[in-house]
Structures are given as structure tokens and as C-alpha cells.
Amino acid sequence: MKLKNKIAIVTGGTLGIGEAIAREFAREGAQLIILGRNTDRGTSVCKDISSEFGVKTEFYQIDLNDSSAIKKTMDDIIKKYSNIDILVNNAGIATQGTVESLDEEQWDAIFRVNVKAPYLICKYIVPVMRNNGSGSIINIGSSAGLVGAWGLHAYSATKGAIIQLTKSMAAQYAKENIRVNALCPGATATPLLDNIDQEFIKMIPMQRMANPIEIAKGAVFLASGDSSFMTGANLVIDGGFTAI
Ligand SMILES: NC(=O)c1ccc[n+]([C@@H]2O[C@H](COP(=O)([O-])OP(=O)(O)OC[C@H]3O[C@@H](n4cnc5c(N)ncnc54)[C@H](OP(=O)(O)O)[C@@H]3O)[C@@H](O)[C@H]2O)c1
């Protein structure tokens, strides 16, 4: 098992890509701390994962729009867990709109969840990793952070921002054995893309969306010793979308 006895935080682990990452981490022996808003979904995902893989899981209900809730939750987690080996900043929202159609509150809201929350969580978790002498942070970007995205102006700006934050943090903390990488999925079959335009799928060289497990396998690689010399990188899993 690649992550035996490791402790991992996965934000947005209640659904979609985050849930798949939590499951694949558990399959590899990791203990899970899952964050999300929906308590019913969070507790049921934790229960399922524990019974399927025999690992400890805990759900923390949190709205990542709320900076003081992030501080309180991180304080609670740090008090309870002496070590955090892996942090996956996965939770994200995608608001449709252009610079003309988005209003300021929509713009601020997407930056709060997709960029400010990962920044704050890192602020509290990096010192824990430093004290423990190692850590792996995975920021979930997107192909929309690498190339432009029609009608998703704020979303693609947040994903570009998280990819750049990843690189700066990676350089900063490499000497302390804290690796920071981005994982950039392309279109993936989750509730986020329930209303995807079928024309968009024709633009993907592999002509299909990813299964969330195909993204989660990349997260296992980045979290584990298999990627021990990798930091500041983007692992792109997009069916060839950004290759052309
Ligand atoms: N699906 C794709 O095609 C795709 C492609 C590229 C990148 N991504 C990225 O991959 C990540 C996961 O996407 P997904 O498709 O799995 O999305 P999803 O199915 O909509 O799930 C989003 C997750 O984030 C959590 N979340 C959202 N807002 C939150 C908030 N304010 N506070 C706390 N938790 C919140 C949700 O949990 P609750 O509902 O319980 O709060 C849920 O667990 C995102 O960063 C997304 O941008 C997705």
C-alpha cells in the first residue's frame, strides 16, 4: 500500500473528484479527514470508506467561504491529529460567465472558494508539515487554468492562480521536504459538469470525459513516494484536451 498510515485532508471529499480521491487514498491505506458542506453526504461517504477499506475517516462540516470557520476547523484538526501528511485542496465551484456578465459578488465568491480557501488552509497546515519534516500538498487546478475557457472567465482565472500559487509554494518549501504539485483534470464526469455541452466533448481528443477515478489515480501518485522528486509540477489528466 502506497499511503499506509498516512493522514490526508481532502477538501470537497463528499462528491465527485474529491470523493474518488478519498476512496483511492483509503484503498492505499490512508486515514481520511474529509471536508465539505453537506453533512449527510460527508458522514455517509466516511462510513462507506471506513467499512470498505478499514481505515479511519472523519468528516468536518465547513463552508469554505468562511475564513473564520476555516481557522477554527484547522485548529480543531491540528489539535486532534499530530501530523498531516497529505493535503488535497480539491473543493471548487465553477460559475458560468464572462467579465461582462459576472457580477462582482460572483467573481469574489469563486475566488473565495477556489483560491482564498486553499491559501488559508495551506497557511495553517504548512507549519504542521514543517514540524513533522515532510508533506505533500496537491492543488486541484484544471485544464481551464492552462488554456482559456469560453464563458468561464472567473473560473479559469482562479485555476490559473492556483497553478501559480503551487509553483511559488513548491520552490519555497522544497528544502523542508514539503512537495506542492497541481493536478489539472480535464472534463470529468461529476455533478459539476451535469450540464456539459456535448459539442465540448467532441473537442477532447479522447472523445469522452474522464471517470473521477482516472483523476484520483493521479492524486495517489502525487501524494505517494512514487513522485518523490516531483514538486511545482502540473499533472495534466485531460484526454489530450490541452495537447492541441
Ligand atoms: N469535473 C470537472 O470536469 C473538473 C475539471 C477540471 C477541474 N475540476 C476541479 O476539480 C475539483 C472538484 O470538482 P468536481 O467536479 O468533483 O466538483 P463537484 O462534483 O461539484 O464537487 C465539489 C466538491 O466541493 C465541495 N464544495 C463546493 N463548494 C464548497 C464550499 N463552499 N465549502 C466546502 N466545500 C465545498 C462540495 O461539497 P459540498 O457540496 O458537501 O459542500 C463537493 O464535495 C474542483 O476544484 C474543480 O474545479 C473539475
Ligand as a Chemical Component Dictionary entry (heavy atoms), coordinates in Angstrom:
data_LIG
# 
_chem_comp.id                   LIG 
_chem_comp.type                 NON-POLYMER 
_chem_comp.pdbx_formal_charge   0 
_chem_comp.three_letter_code    LIG 
# 
loop_
_chem_comp_atom.comp_id 
_chem_comp_atom.atom_id 
_chem_comp_atom.alt_atom_id 
_chem_comp_atom.type_symbol 
_chem_comp_atom.charge 
_chem_comp_atom.model_Cartn_x 
_chem_comp_atom.model_Cartn_y 
_chem_comp_atom.model_Cartn_z 
_chem_comp_atom.pdbx_ordinal 
LIG N1  N1  N 0  -15.468 17.988 -13.087 1  
LIG C1  C1  C 0  -14.612 18.511 -13.943 2  
LIG O1  O1  O 0  -14.749 18.376 -15.170 3  
LIG C2  C2  C 0  -13.413 19.260 -13.466 4  
LIG C3  C3  C 0  -12.431 19.594 -14.423 5  
LIG C4  C4  C 0  -11.296 20.290 -14.003 6  
LIG C5  C5  C 0  -11.143 20.625 -12.673 7  
LIG N2  N2  N 1  -12.110 20.288 -11.771 8  
LIG C6  C6  C 0  -11.894 20.692 -10.384 9  
LIG O2  O2  O 0  -11.943 19.548 -9.554  10 
LIG C7  C7  C 0  -12.435 19.915 -8.261  11 
LIG C8  C8  C 0  -13.607 19.035 -7.896  12 
LIG O3  O3  O 0  -14.598 19.192 -8.895  13 
LIG P1  P1  P 0  -15.835 18.210 -9.020  14 
LIG O4  O4  O 0  -16.162 18.128 -10.457 15 
LIG O5  O5  O -1 -15.618 16.976 -8.231  16 
LIG O6  O6  O 0  -16.959 19.132 -8.322  17 
LIG P2  P2  P 0  -18.334 18.718 -7.610  18 
LIG O7  O7  O 0  -18.762 17.388 -8.079  19 
LIG O8  O8  O 0  -19.234 19.883 -7.772  20 
LIG O9  O9  O 0  -17.867 18.624 -6.088  21 
LIG C9  C9  C 0  -17.378 19.788 -5.463  22 
LIG C10 C10 C 0  -16.954 19.452 -4.060  23 
LIG O10 O10 O 0  -16.523 20.680 -3.438  24 
LIG C11 C11 C 0  -17.278 20.884 -2.256  25 
LIG N3  N3  N 0  -17.545 22.308 -2.098  26 
LIG C12 C12 C 0  -18.005 23.176 -3.037  27 
LIG N4  N4  N 0  -18.159 24.394 -2.519  28 
LIG C13 C13 C 0  -17.791 24.302 -1.210  29 
LIG C14 C14 C 0  -17.746 25.225 -0.141  30 
LIG N5  N5  N 0  -18.128 26.499 -0.262  31 
LIG N6  N6  N 0  -17.323 24.779 1.064   32 
LIG C15 C15 C 0  -16.955 23.492 1.234   33 
LIG N7  N7  N 0  -16.973 22.578 0.259   34 
LIG C16 C16 C 0  -17.393 22.970 -0.951  35 
LIG C17 C17 C 0  -18.557 20.069 -2.445  36 
LIG O11 O11 O 0  -19.003 19.586 -1.201  37 
LIG P3  P3  P 0  -20.395 20.007 -0.518  38 
LIG O12 O12 O 0  -21.428 20.065 -1.588  39 
LIG O13 O13 O 0  -20.601 18.974 0.532   40 
LIG O14 O14 O 0  -20.066 21.332 0.044   41 
LIG C18 C18 C 0  -18.072 18.869 -3.251  42 
LIG O15 O15 O 0  -17.545 17.880 -2.388  43 
LIG C19 C19 C 0  -12.783 21.402 -8.353  44 
LIG O16 O16 O 0  -11.710 22.168 -7.869  45 
LIG C20 C20 C 0  -12.962 21.626 -9.847  46 
LIG O17 O17 O 0  -12.723 22.954 -10.221 47 
LIG C21 C21 C 0  -13.230 19.617 -12.140 48 
# 
loop_
_chem_comp_bond.comp_id 
_chem_comp_bond.atom_id_1 
_chem_comp_bond.atom_id_2 
_chem_comp_bond.value_order 
_chem_comp_bond.pdbx_ordinal 
LIG N1  C1  SING 1  
LIG C1  O1  DOUB 2  
LIG C1  C2  SING 3  
LIG C2  C3  SING 4  
LIG C2  C21 DOUB 5  
LIG C3  C4  DOUB 6  
LIG C4  C5  SING 7  
LIG C5  N2  DOUB 8  
LIG N2  C6  SING 9  
LIG N2  C21 SING 10 
LIG C6  O2  SING 11 
LIG C6  C20 SING 12 
LIG O2  C7  SING 13 
LIG C7  C8  SING 14 
LIG C7  C19 SING 15 
LIG C8  O3  SING 16 
LIG O3  P1  SING 17 
LIG P1  O4  DOUB 18 
LIG P1  O5  SING 19 
LIG P1  O6  SING 20 
LIG O6  P2  SING 21 
LIG P2  O7  DOUB 22 
LIG P2  O8  SING 23 
LIG P2  O9  SING 24 
LIG O9  C9  SING 25 
LIG C9  C10 SING 26 
LIG C10 O10 SING 27 
LIG C10 C18 SING 28 
LIG O10 C11 SING 29 
LIG C11 N3  SING 30 
LIG C11 C17 SING 31 
LIG N3  C12 SING 32 
LIG N3  C16 SING 33 
LIG C12 N4  DOUB 34 
LIG N4  C13 SING 35 
LIG C13 C14 SING 36 
LIG C13 C16 DOUB 37 
LIG C14 N5  SING 38 
LIG C14 N6  DOUB 39 
LIG N6  C15 SING 40 
LIG C15 N7  DOUB 41 
LIG N7  C16 SING 42 
LIG C17 O11 SING 43 
LIG C17 C18 SING 44 
LIG O11 P3  SING 45 
LIG P3  O12 DOUB 46 
LIG P3  O13 SING 47 
LIG P3  O14 SING 48 
LIG C18 O15 SING 49 
LIG C19 O16 SING 50 
LIG C19 C20 SING 51 
LIG C20 O17 SING 52 
# 
